[in-house]
Structures are given as C-alpha cells and as structure tokens.
C-alpha cells in the first residue's frame, strides 16, 4: 500500500527549500530514487550515531553510579570509625580513656587522615574523569555534525556548520585547560591524560583537514589566487591600487564573514595545537618545535606559488624577472595582512605571530623551494659545460639578485616596526632567499670557490703592475690615517676585494655559514696577499742580500703593506659581525681571521728584524778597522778632525741607510728598526772598545767622546 504524500503546509521551510533544490526540474524526478537512497543512508548513519551516543551515556551513568557507590561505602566506614571513637572516649575509666586517646592520636588519626585524603583523591579523579568524558563527548558530537553536512548546502546551514566548528574548538580548548591543570597538579594521572589525548587526537585528525578543506573552498569562491597572467616584464615594478586587485579587500557581506570565520577557526586550531604540544613537551627545549608557519597564511601562499611557477618556468635564464614578480606580489598584498588578518590572529590569542612577517616568510619560502629544485641545478649544470667563465658570471649575477631581493624583503618587514638584529638567525632564515644555503652547504662551498676565483682573476693584473707596489695609497675609507702607513696601492686592491666578499656574505642568515664562507673565500685572499709580499722580499734578498738600496726599498714597501693590511683587519674584527663569528662554537679559540692577522704580524716582525740586522752588519763591516785599532786611544786627536777618520765611513753608511729607511718605512716599524739597531751598535762598541782591555790616555778619551757625540747626533 502506497502512503499518500503529506500536505505542503505540514512541511518545514528547510524541507521545502531542500525539495526545491533537488527536484527543481522534471529531469530531477528521474533521480528521485537515488535521492531517496541517499536520504535513507543518511538517516541510517544518524540513527547509528544516536545509538552510539545512548550507549556512551549509559556507560557514563554506570561509571558514575559505581564511583558514587564506592564513595558512599568509604564515607560509611569513616562515619563508623568516628562513632566508635566518640563512644570510646565517653565510657571507661580516665586512664583507659587517656590511653585510647593517645592510641587514636598516634595511630588511628593519621590512618584516618590518609583514608580521607584517598577518598578525596578518588572523588576528584571521578569528577575530573566525568568532566573530561563529557567534554570529549561534546567534541566528538560537534566534529560529527561538521562532517555529516550533506543536507546543509544553503547559507543558513553553513552558518550552523560554522557554529558547530567553533563549538568543537571551544570544547577542545576547555578539555586542554583541564588536561594542562591535571598535568601540573596530578602528574600521576598520566593514563587518564593519555586516554583523553588519544580521543582528542582522533577528533583533531577529522576536524583540522575538514577546516582546511572548507577554508580552501572559501578561497576558491573569493577567486584566489588573483590572476597573474597579465603580468609581463614591463609592468612587474608597477604598483596598482590595492583595493581593485586584492580579493581580500573586495569581499563583503556573508562571504567576508565566512572567510573571517574560516581564518579564525584555523588560527584557533593552531593555537590549540601549540598549547597541546607545549604541555606534551614540558621540560624539553621545544621553542623551535612549537613555532610553525601560520596555517591560514600558508593556504593563501600555496595557490599563488603554484600559479607563479608557470611564469618562472619561462624565466629560468632571466632570474631578475622571477625576483621582481615575487617581490611585487609580496609587496602588493602585505598591507591586507596587517589591516584585515592581523586582528583575527590577535583574537585567536596566537602569541608571537605577525601576519605581515608570516606572509613575507611564506612567499620567500616558496621562492627558496623553487630555487632549490629548479634554478640552482640549472646554474650548477652550466658550470660543467664548455663556457665555464660565462657560467660563473651568471652564477654571481644570480647571487647579486638574491642579495638585492633580501634587502628589499627586510625593508618590507621593517615597515611593520619589527626590528631584526644580526643575531636572530632563525628569523633571518625565514625571510631570506639565501637560506637555501642552510640546507645545502655544498652549494655555499661552490659559491665561495667562484667568489675566490673571481677575486683572484681581477687581482692578477693589479699584482703584475709594478706601479701598484711602489705607488703609495692615499687617504682611504678603509682605515683613518692610512697615509701614515706608506702602504703600496696593491694592499688597497686586495682589501677592496676582501671587503667586497665580506659584504656579500653579510646577507647569509647563519653565523656558522658566514664564518664558513669567509674561511673559504676571504682567508685565502689574505694568504695570497701575504705570499706575494713574501715573494717580493725573497726576490730582493736573493739578488743583493739587501745590501742594495732598491732592495731595501722593496722590503720596506712589503712591510708597509703588511702593517696597513693588519691594521685594517684588526679594525674590522672589532665589529659585531666578526665578534659573533669569533664566539661561534667552531671558532671559540679566537676571532675568525686571528690566524691570518698573526701571520701578517710574524711576517712584519721577521723582516723588520732582517732590516736591522742587514744595516748592523754593514755598520759592523765599516767600523771593523776602527774598533780593532786599540792604539788610537793612546794618541792625541788629529788637528782639524773632530771624528776619527776610520769611523767616518761607518757613520756615512749608517746615515745613508737610515735615511732610506726613514723615507720609505712607516713610522712605527722605523722606530722598531732603529731601537734594535741602536741596541746592537751599543753592544758592538761596548764589547769592542770598553771590554777589549784597551788603554786610554787623555787624547784617546777626547777622541772617543767626539766619536760617540757624532754617532748620537747622526742617530
């Protein structure tokens, strides 16, 4: 028997709306049987859920009844013991009463207190377990209602679905608060916490993917991502009005409310996840583990990244267009992060999160990922082709673009008032395209090798130019008072190349990698300069044993260059940039270039000492006859001669050599040469004259006095 259809007036508005939607045309009637099957299936699922809930309710009531019975029995025992105590102290003799009282106070009362505490613990445990069970039940009900939504496609149903999701999140928050309190105050209840965590994890495994899927659906309805097909190399730097191009600014009405609710729901879920992880990792160093990119912003960036890569594929040999496109997108939509989305993040109580910074870091991360997969392999393959020199130029140009892009990105971050110091490596890595080297240090080694070879190639013609070795450097920005060092221009050429390498590595977002880069690309420049200085000195020494004036001048130029180079490096090492690398674990013994500075010092000290010895040997040779002539100290001074004739040659030699050194050697090292030389001459005269058992008469004393007076005047 076929049942008659119900009257239209007896149907609810939601049913009428559903029927109008599903049976709008005559063709839809052909699908009525399918629709009936779906409805019957949904009804069956709902009936099954209701049955499960009834079973859970019965189980909870039974558990509560069991706990109540146990608590009642415990209290009955306590009441009986108290009555027994009251009767025991009211009858009997005074001695017996006192004895029983002492027994009760000494033994029975502590046992009674422990029993009361145990009963209280059982009561608290039962209440906490029931409360958590109720909260988890609410969570599972809310999650179930958000999943089973086949009959709620209209707007009102979507609103109720959003309310159910927030109800689930609120229940999750309440349950987490209880678990946090239990973990701190009752750590022995770990099994209860683990059981609740297991059920909550199952609920989150359903709720989070569903929330993300709904959020993505909302982005699609917003026409996100914005179209990028109109971009071309001629308009990448143009900045159009944000209101007309940004879907986040153009949405309004119910759509805007739904999007904000979806964004807020994701933020609250992430805040809840952070709270849960913080509790579970309590006592461990979990700061890095807890901090994750903002989920809602990541979902904004992912479709843009996919759409952008279609353009990137066309611009592999024009990386400047890739960087320009990423920067334009990042800049054009960053304001909406502050104005529209940051208040929602604050409402979700997500501490330590800036929408601007998360947007920028997500865009940079997508670019870095693409570079690691596509661009770097492309440029590395070019290095192994025939035209290797051109490949190196392309590589360095690509690095220049990365450094320039990172500077622009840091400017965008700074506009929000966030100041990033040099030592915040973790934050620097999130907003730097150079962070790709953090995962691939072998690429950093390759970059350092190319930088070093490029620097050496550019220095080679300057090293071969002899004028650079004799022309003194003028006042330079590298160090104040550089003219006092009388350094050859070649030293400034090496310092400029070294400074360029150091400046390029400042953008590397890791102290360890910056240190590694300088050791691979910077330190060899210093070693190469020192090798050339040593070669020049050895050539001069090998030709004339430094007896020739030109040879002396060559050595002084090398010493001056070493002194100047050493002074500049020491001044650089006082900067925070170098101090941080010196404090790094791998370089805890000293500064990053201390070893190179010590080598320059040793070189300078060694050759300054050689200059002193060379001049002294010449003076010793010239004064040999004068010192060995012991008879002259018993003779009178020749008329018209204030100085001994045999001593004049030695004085002329000394004056000539010291004039050359004073004219060409820097003042600091000249003073060192003269002090060493004066000490050696003093020792020579003292041992050769005063300690030689020579006999002096009045004329000899006068002669020696004149000789020494002239010697000191010459000096």
C-alpha positions as CSV (number, residue, x, y, z in Angstrom):
1,X,0.0,0.0,0.0
2,X,1.4,3.4,-1.1
3,X,1.2,6.0,1.6
4,X,-0.2,9.4,0.5
5,X,2.2,12.4,0.3
6,X,2.0,14.8,3.2
7,X,0.4,18.2,2.8
8,X,2.7,21.0,1.7
9,X,1.6,23.1,4.7
10,X,2.9,20.4,7.0
11,X,6.4,20.6,5.7
12,X,9.1,22.8,7.3
13,X,10.7,25.6,5.3
14,X,14.1,23.8,5.3
15,X,12.4,20.7,3.8
16,X,10.7,22.8,1.2
17,X,13.9,24.5,0.3
18,X,15.7,21.2,0.0
19,X,13.0,19.8,-2.3
20,X,13.1,22.9,-4.5
21,X,16.8,22.5,-4.8
22,X,16.9,18.8,-5.5
23,X,13.6,18.5,-7.6
24,X,13.7,21.7,-9.5
25,X,13.1,20.3,-13.0
26,X,11.3,17.3,-14.4
27,X,14.7,15.7,-15.1
28,X,15.4,15.7,-11.4
29,X,12.4,13.4,-10.8
30,X,14.3,10.7,-12.6
31,X,17.0,10.9,-9.9
32,X,14.4,10.7,-7.1
33,X,15.2,7.0,-6.3
34,X,18.9,7.9,-5.9
35,X,18.0,10.8,-3.7
36,X,15.8,8.5,-1.6
37,X,18.6,6.1,-1.2
38,X,21.0,8.8,-0.1
39,X,18.4,10.1,2.4
40,X,17.8,6.7,3.8
41,X,21.6,6.1,4.1
42,X,22.0,9.5,5.9
43,X,19.1,8.6,8.2
44,X,20.7,5.3,9.0
45,X,24.0,7.0,9.8
46,X,22.2,9.5,12.1
47,X,20.3,6.6,13.8
48,X,23.6,4.8,14.3
49,X,25.2,7.9,15.8
50,X,22.2,8.3,18.1
51,X,22.5,4.7,19.3
52,X,26.3,5.2,19.9
53,X,25.6,8.3,22.0
54,X,23.0,6.5,24.0
55,X,25.5,3.7,24.7
56,X,28.1,6.3,25.8
57,X,25.6,8.0,28.0
58,X,24.6,4.6,29.6
59,X,28.3,3.8,30.1
60,X,29.0,7.2,31.7
61,X,26.0,6.9,34.1
62,X,27.1,3.3,35.1
63,X,30.6,4.6,35.8
64,X,29.3,7.5,37.8
65,X,27.0,5.1,39.8
66,X,29.9,2.8,40.5
67,X,32.1,5.7,41.7
68,X,29.2,7.0,43.8
69,X,28.7,3.6,45.5
70,X,32.4,3.4,46.3
71,X,32.5,6.9,47.7
72,X,29.4,6.1,49.8
73,X,30.9,2.9,51.3
74,X,34.1,4.9,52.2
75,X,32.2,7.6,53.9
76,X,30.1,5.0,55.8
77,X,33.4,3.4,57.1
78,X,34.7,6.8,58.2
79,X,31.4,7.6,60.0
80,X,31.5,4.2,61.8
81,X,35.1,4.8,62.9
82,X,34.2,8.3,64.2
83,X,31.2,6.9,66.1
84,X,33.5,4.3,67.6
85,X,36.0,6.9,68.7
86,X,33.3,9.0,70.2
87,X,31.9,6.1,72.3
88,X,35.4,5.0,73.3
89,X,36.3,8.4,74.9
90,X,32.9,8.8,76.7
91,X,33.0,5.5,78.7
92,X,35.6,3.7,80.9
93,X,38.0,4.9,83.4
94,X,40.1,8.1,83.0
95,X,43.3,6.1,82.4
96,X,41.8,3.9,79.8
97,X,40.3,7.0,78.1
98,X,43.7,8.6,78.0
99,X,45.4,5.5,76.7
100,X,42.8,5.1,74.0
101,X,43.0,8.8,73.1
102,X,46.8,8.5,72.7
103,X,46.4,5.4,70.6
104,X,43.9,7.2,68.4
105,X,46.0,10.3,68.0
106,X,49.2,8.3,67.4
107,X,48.0,5.6,65.0
108,X,44.3,5.8,64.1
109,X,44.1,9.5,63.3
110,X,46.9,9.5,60.8
111,X,45.4,6.4,59.2
112,X,42.1,8.2,59.1
113,X,43.6,11.3,57.5
114,X,45.2,9.2,54.9
115,X,41.9,7.5,54.2
116,X,40.1,10.8,53.9
117,X,42.8,12.1,51.5
118,X,42.4,8.9,49.5
119,X,38.7,9.3,49.4
120,X,39.1,12.9,48.3
121,X,41.6,11.9,45.6
122,X,39.1,9.3,44.3
123,X,36.3,11.9,44.3
124,X,38.4,14.4,42.4
125,X,39.6,11.8,40.0
126,X,36.0,10.7,39.4
127,X,34.8,14.3,38.8
128,X,37.7,15.0,36.5
129,X,37.2,11.8,34.5
130,X,33.5,12.5,34.1
131,X,34.1,16.2,33.1
132,X,36.7,15.1,30.5
133,X,34.4,12.4,29.2
134,X,31.6,14.9,28.9
135,X,33.9,17.4,27.1
136,X,35.3,14.8,24.7
137,X,31.8,13.7,24.0
138,X,30.9,17.3,23.1
139,X,33.9,17.4,20.9
140,X,33.1,14.2,19.1
141,X,29.4,15.3,18.6
142,X,30.5,18.7,17.2
143,X,33.0,17.1,14.9
144,X,30.5,14.6,13.7
145,X,28.0,17.4,13.0
146,X,30.5,19.3,10.9
147,X,31.3,16.2,8.8
148,X,27.8,15.0,8.2
149,X,26.5,18.0,6.3
150,X,25.1,16.6,3.1
151,X,21.7,18.1,3.8
152,X,23.1,21.6,4.7
153,X,24.2,23.3,1.5
154,X,22.3,26.6,1.9
155,X,23.6,29.6,3.7
156,X,21.8,29.1,7.0
157,X,23.2,25.6,7.1
158,X,26.7,26.9,6.5
159,X,26.3,29.3,9.4
160,X,25.2,26.4,11.7
161,X,28.1,24.4,10.5
162,X,30.5,27.3,11.5
163,X,28.8,27.4,14.9
164,X,29.3,23.7,15.3
165,X,33.0,24.0,14.4
166,X,33.6,26.8,16.9
167,X,31.7,24.7,19.5
168,X,34.1,21.9,18.8
169,X,37.1,24.2,19.1
170,X,35.8,25.7,22.4
171,X,35.2,22.2,23.8
172,X,38.8,21.3,22.7
173,X,40.1,24.4,24.5
174,X,38.2,23.6,27.7
175,X,39.5,20.0,27.6
176,X,43.0,21.2,27.1
177,X,42.8,23.6,30.0
178,X,41.7,20.7,32.2
179,X,44.5,18.5,30.9
180,X,47.1,21.2,31.5
181,X,45.9,21.6,35.1
182,X,45.9,17.9,35.7
183,X,49.4,17.5,34.2
184,X,50.7,20.1,36.6
185,X,48.9,19.2,39.8
186,X,48.3,15.4,39.3
187,X,51.2,14.0,37.2
188,X,50.4,10.5,38.5
189,X,47.2,10.6,36.4
190,X,49.2,10.1,33.2
191,X,47.0,7.3,31.9
192,X,43.9,9.4,32.2
193,X,45.7,12.2,30.2
194,X,46.9,9.7,27.6
195,X,43.4,8.3,27.1
196,X,41.9,11.7,26.6
197,X,44.7,12.8,24.3
198,X,44.1,9.7,22.2
199,X,40.4,10.6,21.7
200,X,41.2,14.3,21.1
201,X,43.8,13.4,18.5
202,X,41.2,11.3,16.6
203,X,38.8,14.3,16.7
204,X,41.5,16.7,15.5
205,X,42.5,14.3,12.7
206,X,39.0,14.9,11.4
207,X,38.4,18.5,12.3
208,X,41.6,20.1,11.0
209,X,41.6,18.6,7.5
210,X,37.9,19.5,7.2
211,X,38.5,23.0,8.4
212,X,41.4,23.4,5.9
213,X,39.2,22.0,3.1
214,X,36.4,24.5,3.9
215,X,39.0,27.3,4.0
216,X,40.3,26.3,0.6
217,X,36.8,26.3,-0.8
218,X,36.3,29.8,0.5
219,X,39.5,30.9,-1.2
220,X,38.2,29.5,-4.4
221,X,34.9,31.4,-4.1
222,X,37.0,34.5,-3.5
223,X,38.8,33.9,-6.8
224,X,42.0,33.4,-5.0
225,X,44.7,33.5,-6.2
226,X,44.4,36.7,-8.1
227,X,45.2,36.4,-11.8
228,X,48.9,36.6,-12.7
229,X,48.6,36.0,-16.5
230,X,48.5,39.8,-17.2
231,X,52.0,40.3,-15.7
232,X,54.9,40.8,-18.1
233,X,58.4,42.1,-17.8
234,X,57.3,45.7,-18.5
235,X,54.9,46.0,-15.6
236,X,56.4,44.0,-12.8
237,X,57.5,47.1,-11.0
238,X,54.2,48.9,-11.3
239,X,52.1,49.2,-8.2
240,X,48.3,49.2,-8.9
241,X,45.7,50.3,-6.4
242,X,45.3,47.5,-3.8
243,X,41.6,47.9,-3.5
244,X,41.0,47.0,-7.1
245,X,43.3,44.0,-7.3
246,X,43.2,42.4,-3.9
247,X,40.3,39.9,-3.4
248,X,40.8,40.2,0.4
249,X,39.8,43.9,0.1
250,X,36.9,43.4,-2.3
251,X,35.0,40.7,-0.5
252,X,31.9,41.8,1.5
253,X,28.7,40.6,3.2
254,X,28.3,36.9,4.1
255,X,31.3,35.9,2.0
256,X,33.6,38.1,4.1
257,X,32.1,36.8,7.3
258,X,32.5,33.2,6.2
259,X,36.1,33.9,5.2
260,X,37.0,35.6,8.5
261,X,35.3,32.7,10.4
262,X,37.3,30.2,8.5
263,X,40.6,32.1,9.0
264,X,39.8,32.5,12.7
265,X,38.9,28.8,13.1
266,X,42.3,27.8,11.6
267,X,44.1,30.2,13.9
268,X,42.3,28.9,17.0
269,X,43.1,25.3,16.0
270,X,46.8,26.2,15.6
271,X,46.8,28.0,19.0
272,X,45.3,24.9,20.5
273,X,47.9,22.7,18.8
274,X,50.7,24.9,20.2
275,X,49.2,24.6,23.7
276,X,48.9,20.9,23.4
277,X,52.5,20.5,22.2
278,X,53.8,22.8,24.9
279,X,52.1,20.6,27.5
280,X,53.3,17.4,26.0
281,X,56.9,18.6,25.6
282,X,57.0,20.2,29.0
283,X,60.6,20.1,30.4
284,X,62.2,19.9,26.9
285,X,63.7,22.6,24.7
286,X,60.8,22.9,22.4
287,X,60.8,26.5,21.2
288,X,61.8,25.5,17.7
289,X,59.4,22.6,17.6
290,X,56.4,24.7,18.7
291,X,56.9,27.6,16.2
292,X,55.3,26.7,12.9
293,X,54.3,28.8,9.9
294,X,50.8,30.3,10.2
295,X,48.5,27.7,8.6
296,X,45.9,30.1,7.2
297,X,48.6,32.3,5.6
298,X,50.3,29.2,4.1
299,X,47.0,28.3,2.5
300,X,47.0,31.8,0.9
301,X,50.5,31.4,-0.4
302,X,50.4,27.9,-1.8
303,X,48.0,28.6,-4.7
304,X,49.9,31.8,-5.6
305,X,53.2,29.8,-5.6
306,X,51.7,27.2,-8.0
307,X,50.4,29.9,-10.3
308,X,53.7,31.8,-10.2
309,X,55.7,28.8,-11.2
310,X,54.1,28.8,-14.6
311,X,55.8,32.1,-15.2
312,X,59.0,31.0,-13.5
313,X,59.5,28.2,-16.0
314,X,59.7,30.8,-18.8
315,X,62.3,32.9,-17.0
316,X,64.9,30.4,-15.9
317,X,67.6,32.4,-17.9
318,X,66.1,35.7,-16.6
319,X,66.1,35.4,-12.8
320,X,65.6,39.1,-12.3
321,X,62.0,38.7,-13.5
322,X,61.4,35.9,-11.0
323,X,62.6,38.0,-8.1
324,X,60.7,41.0,-9.4
325,X,57.4,39.0,-9.6
326,X,57.8,37.5,-6.1
327,X,58.6,40.9,-4.6
328,X,55.7,42.6,-6.4
329,X,53.2,40.0,-5.1
330,X,54.6,40.2,-1.6
331,X,54.5,43.9,-1.5
332,X,51.1,44.3,-3.1
333,X,49.3,42.1,-0.6
334,X,51.3,42.7,2.6
335,X,49.1,45.6,3.7
336,X,46.0,43.4,3.8
337,X,47.8,41.1,6.2
338,X,48.1,44.0,8.7
339,X,44.7,45.5,8.2
340,X,42.4,42.5,7.8
341,X,44.0,39.4,9.1
342,X,46.2,40.5,12.0
343,X,43.2,41.4,14.2
344,X,41.9,37.8,13.7
345,X,45.3,36.4,14.7
346,X,45.2,38.5,17.8
347,X,41.6,37.4,18.6
348,X,42.8,33.8,18.4
349,X,45.4,34.6,21.0
350,X,48.2,33.4,18.8
351,X,51.1,35.0,20.6
352,X,54.3,35.8,18.7
353,X,52.7,35.8,15.3
354,X,52.8,38.7,12.8
355,X,50.6,38.2,9.7
356,X,53.0,40.5,7.8
357,X,56.0,38.5,8.7
358,X,54.3,35.2,8.1
359,X,53.1,36.3,4.7
360,X,56.6,37.5,3.7
361,X,58.3,34.4,5.1
362,X,55.9,32.1,3.3
363,X,56.4,33.9,0.0
364,X,60.2,33.8,0.5
365,X,60.0,30.1,1.4
366,X,58.1,29.3,-1.8
367,X,60.7,31.1,-3.8
368,X,63.6,29.3,-2.0
369,X,61.9,26.0,-2.6
370,X,61.6,26.7,-6.3
371,X,65.2,27.9,-6.5
372,X,66.5,24.7,-4.8
373,X,64.6,22.5,-7.1
374,X,65.0,24.3,-10.5
375,X,67.3,27.3,-10.6
376,X,70.3,26.2,-8.7
377,X,70.6,22.8,-10.5
378,X,70.3,24.8,-13.8
379,X,73.2,27.1,-12.9
380,X,75.3,24.3,-11.5
381,X,74.9,22.3,-14.7
382,X,76.1,25.3,-16.6
383,X,79.3,25.3,-14.6
384,X,80.2,21.9,-16.1
385,X,79.6,23.0,-19.7
386,X,82.2,24.4,-22.1
387,X,81.6,28.1,-21.4
388,X,82.6,27.9,-17.7
389,X,83.6,31.6,-17.5
390,X,80.2,32.8,-18.6
391,X,78.5,30.3,-16.2
392,X,80.5,31.8,-13.3
393,X,79.3,35.3,-14.3
394,X,75.7,34.1,-14.5
395,X,76.1,32.5,-11.0
396,X,77.5,35.7,-9.5
397,X,74.7,37.7,-11.1
398,X,72.2,35.3,-9.6
399,X,73.7,35.7,-6.2
400,X,73.6,39.5,-6.6
401,X,69.9,39.3,-7.3
402,X,69.3,37.2,-4.2
403,X,71.1,39.7,-2.0
404,X,69.2,42.6,-3.5
405,X,65.9,40.8,-3.1
406,X,66.7,40.0,0.6
407,X,67.4,43.7,1.3
408,X,64.0,44.7,-0.2
409,X,62.3,42.0,1.9
410,X,63.9,43.2,5.1
411,X,62.6,46.7,4.3
412,X,59.1,45.3,4.0
413,X,59.4,43.6,7.4
414,X,60.9,46.7,9.0
415,X,57.9,48.8,7.9
416,X,55.8,46.9,10.5
417,X,58.1,48.0,13.3
418,X,59.7,44.6,13.7
419,X,63.5,45.1,14.1
420,X,65.6,42.1,13.2
421,X,69.1,42.1,14.8
422,X,72.0,40.3,13.2
423,X,72.0,37.5,15.8
424,X,68.4,36.4,15.2
425,X,69.4,33.7,12.7
426,X,66.1,31.8,13.0
427,X,64.0,34.8,11.9
428,X,66.6,35.8,9.3
429,X,66.4,32.4,7.7
430,X,62.6,32.7,7.3
431,X,62.8,36.0,5.3
432,X,66.0,35.3,3.3
433,X,66.3,33.6,-0.1
434,X,69.9,32.8,0.9
435,X,68.5,30.4,3.4
436,X,68.7,27.8,0.6
437,X,72.4,27.5,1.6
438,X,71.4,26.4,5.1
439,X,70.1,23.2,3.7
440,X,72.8,22.9,1.0
441,X,76.2,23.9,2.5
442,X,77.9,22.3,-0.5
443,X,76.3,25.0,-2.7
444,X,77.8,27.6,-0.3
445,X,81.2,26.0,-0.8
446,X,80.8,26.3,-4.6
447,X,79.7,29.9,-4.3
448,X,82.8,30.6,-2.1
449,X,85.1,28.9,-4.7
450,X,83.6,31.0,-7.5
451,X,83.9,34.2,-5.5
452,X,87.5,33.4,-4.7
453,X,88.4,32.7,-8.3
454,X,86.7,35.8,-9.5
455,X,88.6,37.9,-7.0
456,X,91.9,36.4,-7.9
457,X,91.3,36.9,-11.6
458,X,90.6,40.6,-11.0
459,X,93.6,41.0,-8.8
460,X,96.1,39.3,-11.2
461,X,96.6,42.3,-13.5
462,X,97.0,44.6,-10.5
463,X,99.6,42.3,-8.9
464,X,101.5,42.3,-12.2
465,X,101.5,46.1,-12.4
466,X,104.8,47.1,-10.7
467,X,103.5,50.6,-10.1
468,X,101.0,49.2,-7.6
469,X,103.9,48.0,-5.5
470,X,105.6,51.4,-5.3
471,X,102.8,53.9,-5.5
472,X,101.6,54.7,-2.0
473,X,97.9,54.5,-1.1
474,X,96.2,57.8,-0.3
475,X,93.7,58.5,2.4
476,X,91.2,55.7,2.2
477,X,87.8,54.9,3.7
478,X,89.1,51.5,4.8
479,X,91.0,53.0,7.7
480,X,91.6,56.5,9.0
481,X,95.2,57.9,8.7
482,X,96.2,55.4,6.1
483,X,98.8,57.8,4.7
484,X,100.9,57.2,7.9
485,X,101.4,53.6,6.8
486,X,103.0,54.5,3.5
487,X,101.4,51.3,2.1
488,X,101.7,50.4,-1.6
489,X,98.5,50.6,-3.6
490,X,98.4,46.9,-4.1
491,X,97.4,46.4,-0.4
492,X,94.3,48.6,-1.0
493,X,93.4,46.5,-4.1
494,X,93.4,43.3,-2.0
495,X,91.5,44.9,0.8
496,X,88.8,46.1,-1.6
497,X,88.3,42.6,-2.9
498,X,88.2,41.2,0.6
499,X,85.8,43.8,1.7
500,X,83.5,43.0,-1.3
501,X,83.5,39.3,-0.3
502,X,82.7,40.1,3.3
503,X,79.9,42.5,2.4
504,X,78.3,39.9,0.1
505,X,78.3,37.3,2.9
506,X,76.7,39.6,5.4
507,X,73.3,38.6,4.0
508,X,73.8,34.9,4.7
509,X,71.3,34.1,7.5
510,X,73.6,31.9,9.6
511,X,76.6,32.8,11.7
512,X,78.1,29.4,11.1
513,X,77.7,29.7,7.3
514,X,79.1,33.2,7.3
515,X,82.1,32.0,9.2
516,X,82.5,29.1,6.7
517,X,82.2,31.4,3.7
518,X,84.9,33.8,5.0
519,X,87.2,31.0,5.7
520,X,86.7,29.6,2.2
521,X,86.7,32.8,0.2
522,X,88.1,35.5,2.4
523,X,91.0,34.0,4.2
524,X,92.7,32.7,1.0
525,X,92.8,36.3,-0.2
526,X,94.8,37.3,2.8
527,X,97.1,34.3,2.3
528,X,97.5,35.2,-1.3
529,X,98.5,38.7,-0.4
530,X,101.0,37.5,2.2
531,X,102.5,35.1,-0.3
532,X,103.1,38.0,-2.8
533,X,104.7,40.1,0.0
534,X,107.0,37.3,1.0
535,X,107.9,36.6,-2.7
536,X,108.8,40.3,-3.2
537,X,111.0,40.3,-0.1
538,X,112.7,37.0,-1.0
539,X,113.4,38.3,-4.5
540,X,115.1,41.4,-3.1
541,X,117.1,39.4,-0.6
542,X,118.1,36.8,-3.1
543,X,119.6,39.4,-5.6
544,X,121.7,41.5,-3.3
545,X,121.2,40.1,0.3
546,X,119.5,43.5,0.9
547,X,122.8,45.5,0.6
548,X,121.4,47.4,-2.4
549,X,119.2,50.5,-1.7
550,X,116.5,49.3,-4.2
551,X,116.3,46.0,-2.4
552,X,115.8,47.8,0.9
553,X,113.0,49.9,-0.6
554,X,111.2,46.8,-1.9
555,X,111.3,45.2,1.6
556,X,110.0,48.4,3.2
557,X,107.1,48.6,0.8
558,X,106.2,45.0,1.7
559,X,106.4,45.7,5.4
560,X,104.3,48.8,5.0
561,X,101.7,46.8,3.1
562,X,101.6,44.2,5.8
563,X,101.3,46.8,8.5
564,X,98.4,48.5,6.7
565,X,96.6,45.3,5.9
566,X,97.0,44.1,9.5
567,X,95.6,47.4,10.9
568,X,92.5,47.3,8.7
569,X,91.8,43.6,9.6
570,X,92.1,44.4,13.3
571,X,89.7,47.3,12.9
572,X,87.2,45.1,11.1
573,X,87.5,42.5,13.9
574,X,86.1,44.9,16.4
575,X,82.7,44.9,14.6
576,X,79.8,42.9,15.9
577,X,79.7,41.0,12.6
578,X,83.2,39.5,13.3
579,X,82.8,39.2,17.0
580,X,79.8,36.9,16.6
581,X,81.7,34.6,14.3
582,X,84.5,34.6,16.8
583,X,82.1,33.5,19.5
584,X,80.8,30.7,17.3
585,X,81.3,27.2,18.6
586,X,83.7,26.3,15.8
587,X,85.9,29.4,16.4
588,X,85.7,29.6,20.2
589,X,89.5,29.9,20.4
590,X,89.6,33.4,18.9
591,X,88.5,35.6,16.0
592,X,87.6,34.4,12.6
593,X,90.8,35.8,11.0
594,X,93.1,35.9,14.0
595,X,95.3,33.3,12.5
596,X,95.8,35.4,9.3
597,X,96.5,38.5,11.4
598,X,99.1,36.6,13.4
599,X,100.8,35.5,10.2
600,X,101.0,39.1,9.0
601,X,102.5,40.1,12.3
602,X,105.1,37.4,12.1
603,X,106.0,38.3,8.6
604,X,106.4,42.0,9.5
605,X,108.4,41.2,12.7
606,X,110.7,38.9,10.8
607,X,111.5,41.3,8.0
608,X,111.8,44.3,10.3
609,X,114.4,42.3,12.3
610,X,116.2,41.5,9.0
611,X,116.4,45.1,8.1
612,X,118.0,45.9,11.5
613,X,120.5,43.0,11.0
614,X,121.4,44.0,7.5
615,X,122.2,47.6,8.4
616,X,124.0,46.5,11.5
617,X,126.2,44.0,9.5
618,X,127.1,46.8,7.1
619,X,127.9,49.1,10.0
620,X,130.0,46.4,11.7
621,X,132.0,45.8,8.5
622,X,132.6,49.5,8.0
623,X,133.7,50.0,11.6
624,X,135.8,46.9,11.9
625,X,139.1,48.7,11.5
626,X,138.1,51.4,13.8
627,X,137.2,49.0,16.6
628,X,140.3,46.8,16.2
629,X,142.7,49.7,16.3
630,X,143.4,49.9,20.1
631,X,146.5,52.1,19.7
632,X,144.4,55.1,18.7
633,X,143.1,55.5,22.2
634,X,146.7,56.4,23.4
635,X,147.2,59.1,20.7
636,X,146.1,62.7,20.5
637,X,143.2,63.8,18.2
638,X,144.5,65.0,14.8
639,X,144.2,68.7,14.4
640,X,141.1,69.7,12.3
641,X,139.4,66.4,12.8
642,X,136.6,66.1,15.4
643,X,135.9,62.4,14.4
644,X,138.2,59.6,13.8
645,X,139.0,59.1,10.1
646,X,138.4,55.3,10.3
647,X,134.9,55.9,11.9
648,X,133.6,58.4,9.3
649,X,132.9,55.7,6.7
650,X,130.8,53.7,9.2
651,X,128.9,56.9,10.1
652,X,128.3,57.7,6.5
653,X,127.0,54.2,5.8
654,X,124.7,54.3,8.8
655,X,123.3,57.8,7.9
656,X,122.6,56.7,4.3
657,X,120.8,53.5,5.2
658,X,118.7,55.1,8.0
659,X,117.7,58.0,5.7
660,X,116.4,55.5,3.1
661,X,114.5,53.6,5.8
662,X,113.1,56.7,7.3
663,X,111.9,57.9,3.9
664,X,110.3,54.7,2.9
665,X,109.3,52.7,6.0
666,X,106.3,53.5,8.1
667,X,107.0,55.3,11.4
668,X,106.0,52.5,13.7
669,X,108.3,50.0,12.2
670,X,111.1,52.5,11.6
671,X,111.2,53.1,15.3
672,X,111.5,49.4,15.9
673,X,114.3,49.1,13.4
674,X,116.2,52.0,14.9
675,X,115.8,50.7,18.5
676,X,117.0,47.3,17.6
677,X,119.9,48.8,15.6
678,X,120.9,51.2,18.4
679,X,121.0,48.4,20.9
680,X,123.2,46.3,18.6
681,X,125.6,49.2,18.0
682,X,125.8,49.9,21.7
683,X,126.7,46.3,22.3
684,X,129.2,46.3,19.5
685,X,131.0,49.4,20.8
686,X,130.9,48.3,24.4
687,X,132.3,44.9,23.8
688,X,134.8,46.0,21.1
689,X,136.2,49.0,22.9
690,X,135.4,49.1,26.6
691,X,135.6,45.3,27.1
692,X,138.7,44.8,25.0
693,X,141.3,45.8,27.6
694,X,142.2,48.9,25.6
695,X,144.3,51.6,27.4
696,X,143.1,55.2,27.2
697,X,145.0,58.4,27.6
698,X,143.7,61.9,27.7
699,X,143.8,62.2,23.9
700,X,142.1,58.9,23.4
701,X,139.3,59.8,25.8
702,X,138.7,63.0,23.9
703,X,138.7,61.2,20.6
704,X,136.2,58.6,21.8
705,X,134.0,61.3,23.3
706,X,133.9,63.2,19.9
707,X,133.1,59.9,18.0
708,X,130.3,59.0,20.3
709,X,128.8,62.5,20.2
710,X,128.7,62.5,16.4
711,X,127.2,59.0,16.4
712,X,124.3,60.0,18.6
713,X,123.8,63.2,16.6
714,X,123.6,61.1,13.4
715,X,121.0,58.9,15.0
